[in-house]
Structures are given as C-alpha cells and as structure tokens.
C-alpha cells in the first residue's frame, strides 16, 4: 500500500512539475511577444502578473472565472475519461442557462426555492442535451465530435432567438431578459463583487465528480471503458451504456454551468452569447489536469488568474488581451505532448540520481 501511495505521489509530482514548467515556458514566450509589441513592456508584464489582485472587484472577477472554468473542466474531464471527444459543453451551457431563466422568471423565482430549482432544471436540460449525441453515436454510429458541435450552434441560435423575440422586455431593443428577482440570483460572498455562491457550487461539483469516478461501480466501469474498451467488453461491461451515461452526466454539469452564468452576480439575467466562449476553455483545463477531477480546480485557479491578468492588460496597456491565447496554445502543446526537458540525464548524473530509463531498468531486475 505504501509503495502504491509513493508511486501516486511521484506521478502527481511529475505532472505538477510538467504543468508548472509549461507555464513558465509559455510566460517566457509571452514576455518576448510583449517586448516586441509594447511601448512599455515592463508595465504590461507587471499588469499581467499582478492586476487580478489589485482590488476586491478584480479578485471577485478572478474567483468567478475559477468557478466557471472548474465546472466546464469537470464536464470535459468526464467525457475524456470515457475516451469520448464530445465538444457539446457550450450547447449544454446555453440550454441550462435557458431553463434556469425559465424558472427564475416564473412565479417560483420570487420564492426561496428559486436557486435550487433553477439549478436542477438547468442540470436536467444539460443532461438531455448531452444524451442526444451520446445516443446518436451508440445507436447510429454518428461522430460525437460533429453531432455535439452542430448541437452547440443549434442551442446558441435558439436561445438567442428566444431572447430577442420573446424574453427581452418589449420595445426596449435589449438583447437580454429583465433582471431576475433577488431570490433567484446567487448571494455574494464578497459584497459588491462577483465572488458569489458559484465557487461553492464548483467545489461541491468537484467532490461529486471525484466520488462518482473513484468510489462507485459506475465510475470504475467508465474508467475501464476509457482505458481499454475491448477488455471492458470482454468483462461484460456495456460500453455503449457507459458512454451515453457519461455524456449525459457531463451534460448535467454543463447545464449547471449555464445556471451559474445566468444566476451569478455577473449577469443575473439571460443575455445573448452570455458564455463568451469560456465553456470551450474547459478543454485546456481538462487536458492540463489530465482529466483528474481533484486537479481541475487548481488548474482553473492558475489559468483563471492568467485569463483575468490578460484581460486587464488589454484594458490598461497597449498589449491586446489575445495574448492569453498564445499562453494557452503553448501550454496545451507542451502538456498534451508529455514533453520532457532536455538535459535531464545530465542533471540526474550531476545530482547522483539515476535517469528515468536507468530507474526503470533497475525496477525491472
């Protein structure tokens, strides 16, 4: 048992070191670009690294991003664990946001049940929207990538149409609904900021996903299907059922993210294109976290900080906020490729440690 625990911690250490090294390399590249494009590179880079902590408002924006990135990262991690590549989280977010808004704008919205019932409605809508591409693949062999991407466009267009034609206040020309009742909006944890109930929901969701994956029979079967589908079939596991259920459960968390968007203090209503494409950024979170649910909030914490820093740098300096896309692309490239730094063997010899290859050979003896 102690040997297994030791190996687990070694694996965690390796993955953490790889992610941090990728981050440092990406920031180094970002610094080079800033030096080449900014008239005041020192101020721009300082803004990138420190601006998210400059006030209660920016801290609230950062934590709000962390909550949303955690939920989208968890949704992608679930389908990745099952070795599926559904891209449908964005559509699930829109459908979840729409159904949460229906509850918030109904008579229930003025009662104490508004928040929990809106969240449950959002999760149910997201689960159904996640089930559709899963069933299409299991029943008809349809590509989950193509079907989920097409469903994203349908959800976005339908929600935007309903807002414009039916849900926005008549005669105002607004592209959003009226403000929800206070009873349907998440309470603030840090008054006057976006630091609200969303972060608590994200942390609870992290524990729930971890429990489902590592403490239930369903989670064991899902991981077996993801690791070795042929062996899972040989063991009598219905791979198609696991695949569809995994995409449905992931859809529920995508729908929950929609509720966190529209009921959070950043909005408090349903607006067109409300997700700002943040739902897709969960792909980065899941990749860097290696689809491990307990790692997702930590990755979201770091990436959310850089995301806010880049946005504030774009507002306060002459460097565009798209700089974060450079950092994002490099981190994905390095982490997804499982890179290793050159010279590791030399460093191992200098410090008297066996190289990874030598250590492997020693264990095999």
C-alpha positions in Angstrom: 0.0 0.0 0.0 2.8 2.4 0.9 4.5 1.6 -2.4 1.3 2.4 -4.3 0.9 5.7 -2.4 4.5 6.6 -3.1 4.1 6.0 -6.8 0.9 8.0 -6.8 2.6 11.0 -5.2 5.6 10.6 -7.6 3.1 10.7 -10.5 1.4 13.8 -9.0 4.8 15.4 -8.6 5.8 14.7 -12.2 2.5 16.0 -13.6 2.7 19.2 -11.4 6.3 19.8 -12.4 5.4 19.4 -16.1 2.4 21.8 -15.9 4.5 24.4 -14.0 7.3 24.1 -16.5 4.9 24.5 -19.4 3.5 27.6 -17.7 7.0 29.1 -17.2 7.9 28.5 -20.8 4.6 30.0 -22.0 5.1 33.1 -19.9 8.6 33.4 -21.3 7.2 33.4 -24.8 4.5 35.9 -23.8 7.3 38.1 -22.4 9.2 38.0 -25.7 6.0 39.0 -27.6 5.3 41.8 -25.1 8.8 43.1 -25.5 8.4 43.1 -29.3 5.0 44.8 -29.3 4.6 47.1 -26.3 6.0 50.6 -25.8 6.2 49.9 -22.1 6.8 46.1 -21.7 7.6 46.2 -18.0 4.3 47.8 -17.1 2.4 45.4 -19.4 4.0 42.3 -18.0 3.6 43.6 -14.4 -0.1 44.2 -15.1 -0.5 40.6 -16.5 1.1 39.2 -13.3 -0.4 41.4 -10.6 -3.6 43.1 -11.8 -6.0 40.3 -10.7 -5.1 41.0 -7.1 -5.3 44.8 -7.4 -8.8 45.2 -5.8 -11.7 43.4 -4.4 -13.5 43.7 -7.7 -10.7 42.1 -9.7 -10.4 39.3 -7.1 -14.1 38.7 -7.4 -13.8 38.5 -11.2 -11.0 36.0 -10.9 -12.8 33.7 -8.5 -15.9 34.0 -10.7 -13.8 32.7 -13.6 -12.3 30.0 -11.5 -15.8 28.7 -10.6 -16.9 28.6 -14.2 -13.7 27.1 -15.5 -13.9 24.4 -12.9 -17.4 23.4 -13.9 -16.5 23.3 -17.7 -13.3 21.5 -16.9 -15.2 18.8 -14.9 -17.7 18.4 -17.8 -14.9 17.8 -20.3 -13.0 15.6 -17.9 -15.9 13.2 -17.6 -16.2 12.6 -21.3 -12.5 12.4 -21.7 -12.3 9.7 -19.0 -14.6 7.6 -21.1 -12.4 8.3 -24.1 -15.1 10.3 -25.9 -14.4 13.7 -27.5 -17.8 15.4 -27.2 -17.5 19.1 -27.8 -21.0 19.8 -26.6 -20.4 21.6 -23.3 -21.2 25.0 -24.9 -24.6 23.9 -26.1 -25.3 22.4 -22.7 -24.4 25.7 -21.0 -26.9 27.5 -23.2 -29.7 25.1 -22.6 -29.0 25.0 -18.9 -29.0 28.8 -18.8 -32.3 29.0 -20.7 -34.1 26.6 -18.4 -32.7 28.2 -15.3 -34.0 31.5 -16.7 -37.5 30.0 -17.2 -37.6 29.0 -13.5 -36.2 32.4 -12.4 -38.7 34.3 -14.5 -41.6 32.2 -13.3 -43.6 32.7 -10.0 -41.1 30.3 -8.4 -38.4 32.9 -9.0 -39.7 35.0 -6.1 -39.5 32.2 -3.6 -36.8 30.6 -1.6 -36.8 27.6 -4.0 -35.7 29.7 -7.0 -32.0 29.0 -6.8 -32.1 25.2 -6.2 -35.0 24.5 -8.6 -33.4 26.6 -11.3 -30.1 24.7 -10.9 -32.0 21.4 -11.1 -33.8 22.5 -14.2 -30.5 23.6 -15.8 -28.9 20.2 -15.0 -31.8 18.3 -16.4 -31.7 20.3 -19.6 -27.9 19.9 -19.9 -28.2 16.1 -19.3 -30.8 15.7 -22.1 -28.6 17.8 -24.4 -25.6 15.6 -23.5 -27.6 12.4 -24.0 -28.5 13.3 -27.6 -25.0 13.0 -29.2 -24.2 10.0 -27.0 -27.3 8.1 -28.1 -26.7 9.1 -31.7 -23.2 7.5 -31.5 -24.3 4.4 -29.7 -27.4 3.8 -31.9 -26.3 5.1 -35.3 -22.5 5.4 -35.1 -22.6 9.2 -35.5 -19.4 11.0 -34.7 -19.8 12.6 -31.3 -17.5 15.5 -32.3 -19.6 16.5 -35.3 -23.0 16.0 -33.7 -22.1 17.8 -30.4 -20.6 20.8 -32.4 -23.7 21.1 -34.5 -25.9 20.9 -31.4 -23.9 23.8 -30.0 -24.9 26.0 -32.9 -28.5 25.0 -32.6 -28.6 25.8 -28.8 -26.9 29.2 -29.3 -29.2 30.2 -32.2 -32.4 29.0 -30.4 -31.5 30.8 -27.1 -30.5 34.0 -28.9 -33.8 33.9 -30.9 -35.9 33.3 -27.9 -34.3 36.2 -26.0 -34.7 38.6 -29.0 -38.2 37.6 -29.9 -39.9 36.6 -26.7 -37.9 37.0 -23.5 -36.4 40.5 -23.7 -38.6 43.4 -22.5 -40.9 44.5 -25.3 -39.9 47.7 -27.1 -36.6 48.2 -25.4 -34.4 46.7 -28.1 -32.3 44.9 -25.4 -30.6 41.6 -26.2 -31.2 40.3 -22.7 -34.0 39.5 -20.3 -35.1 41.7 -17.4 -33.1 41.3 -14.2 -34.1 38.2 -12.2 -35.6 38.6 -8.7 -33.0 38.8 -6.0 -34.2 35.5 -4.7 -33.1 33.8 -7.9 -29.6 35.4 -8.0 -26.7 33.9 -6.1 -25.8 35.8 -2.9 -22.4 37.4 -2.8 -19.7 36.0 -0.6 -17.6 39.2 -1.0 -20.1 42.1 -1.1 -20.0 44.2 -4.2 -18.1 41.7 -6.3 -18.7 38.6 -8.5 -17.3 36.4 -5.7 -20.6 34.5 -5.1 -22.2 31.1 -4.4 -20.8 29.8 -7.8 -17.4 28.9 -6.3 -19.1 26.8 -3.6 -21.1 25.0 -6.2 -18.0 24.4 -8.3 -16.1 22.9 -5.3 -19.1 20.7 -4.4 -19.3 19.5 -8.0 -15.6 18.6 -7.9 -16.2 16.3 -5.0 -19.3 14.8 -6.6 -17.4 14.0 -9.9 -14.4 12.6 -7.9 -16.8 10.4 -5.9 -18.6 9.2 -9.0 -15.4 8.3 -10.8 -13.4 6.7 -7.9 -16.0 5.5 -5.4 -18.8 4.0 -7.4 -19.1 0.9 -9.7 -20.3 3.2 -12.5 -17.1 5.2 -12.2 -14.9 2.1 -12.3 -16.7 0.8 -15.4 -16.3 4.2 -17.0 -12.6 4.3 -16.4 -12.2 0.7 -17.6 -14.0 1.6 -20.8 -11.8 4.6 -21.3 -8.6 2.7 -20.6 -9.3 -0.5 -22.5 -12.7 -0.7 -24.4 -12.0 -4.3 -25.7 -11.2 -5.6 -22.2 -14.3 -3.8 -20.8 -16.5 -5.5 -23.4 -14.8 -8.9 -22.6 -15.6 -8.3 -18.9 -19.3 -7.9 -19.8 -19.4 -4.1 -19.4 -21.9 -2.4 -21.7 -19.6 0.2 -23.3 -22.4 1.9 -25.1 -24.4 2.4 -21.9 -21.4 3.8 -20.1 -20.6 6.1 -23.0 -24.1 7.5 -23.2 -24.4 7.9 -19.4 -21.0 9.6 -19.1 -22.0 12.1 -21.8 -25.4 12.7 -20.0 -23.8 13.2 -16.6 -21.2 15.6 -18.2 -24.1 17.4 -19.8 -25.7 17.8 -16.4 -22.6 19.7 -15.2 -22.6 21.7 -18.4 -26.1 22.7 -17.7 -25.2 23.6 -14.1 -22.6 25.9 -15.5 -25.3 27.6 -17.5 -27.2 28.2 -14.2 -24.0 29.6 -12.6 -23.7 32.0 -15.6 -27.2 33.4 -15.6 -27.9 33.3 -11.9 -24.5 34.6 -10.9 -23.9 38.2 -9.9 -22.0 38.9 -13.2 -25.4 38.6 -15.1 -28.5 38.0 -13.0 -30.3 37.6 -16.3 -30.2 35.7 -19.6 -28.3 37.6 -22.3 -27.4 36.7 -25.9 -24.0 35.0 -26.2 -23.6 35.1 -22.5 -20.8 32.5 -22.2 -18.2 34.5 -24.1 -16.8 31.1 -25.4 -15.5 30.4 -21.9 -17.2 27.0 -22.0 -14.7 25.8 -24.6 -11.8 26.8 -22.5 -12.6 23.8 -20.3 -10.8 21.7 -22.8 -7.5 23.3 -21.7 -8.4 22.7 -18.0 -9.2 19.1 -18.6 -6.0 18.5 -20.6 -3.7 20.1 -18.1 -5.5 18.3 -15.2 -5.2 15.0 -17.1 -8.9 14.7 -16.6 -8.5 14.2 -12.9 -11.3 16.0 -11.1 -9.4 17.0 -7.9 -6.7 18.7 -10.1 -9.3 20.7 -12.1 -9.9 23.5 -9.5 -6.2 24.0 -9.1 -5.6 24.3 -12.9 -8.7 26.6 -13.1 -7.2 28.8 -10.3 -4.0 29.3 -12.2 -5.5 29.7 -15.6 -8.3 31.9 -14.4 -5.6 34.2 -12.9 -3.8 34.5 -16.2 -7.1 35.0 -18.0 -8.0 37.9 -15.8 -4.5 39.3 -16.0 -4.6 39.2 -19.8 -8.0 40.9 -19.9 -6.8 43.7 -17.6 -3.5 44.0 -19.5 -5.6 44.6 -22.6 -7.6 47.3 -20.9 -4.8 49.1 -19.2 -1.9 48.7 -21.6 -1.2 48.6 -25.3 -0.9 44.8 -25.4 -4.1 43.1 -26.6 -5.8 40.6 -24.3 -5.5 38.0 -27.0 -2.0 37.4 -25.6 -3.6 34.8 -23.3 -4.3 32.7 -26.5 -0.5 32.5 -27.0 0.0 31.2 -23.4 -3.0 28.8 -23.8 -1.7 27.3 -27.1 1.8 26.7 -25.7 0.5 25.2 -22.5 -1.7 22.8 -24.4 1.1 21.9 -26.8 3.6 21.2 -24.1 1.3 19.3 -21.7 -0.6 17.3 -24.3 2.7 16.2 -25.8 4.1 15.0 -22.4 7.3 16.9 -23.2 10.5 16.4 -21.1 13.2 19.0 -20.7 16.5 18.4 -22.4 19.4 17.6 -20.2 17.5 15.6 -17.6 20.0 12.8 -17.8 22.9 15.1 -17.3 21.2 16.8 -14.3 20.5 13.3 -12.8 24.1 12.3 -13.1 25.3 15.6 -11.5 23.0 15.1 -8.5 23.7 11.4 -8.2 20.2 10.2 -9.2 19.5 7.5 -11.8 18.0 8.7 -15.0 14.3 7.6 -15.6 15.5 4.9 -18.1 18.0 3.6 -15.6 15.5 3.6 -12.8 13.0 1.7 -14.9 15.7 -0.9 -15.8 16.6 -1.2 -12.1 12.9 -1.8 -11.1 12.6 -4.5 -13.8 15.5 -6.6 -12.4 
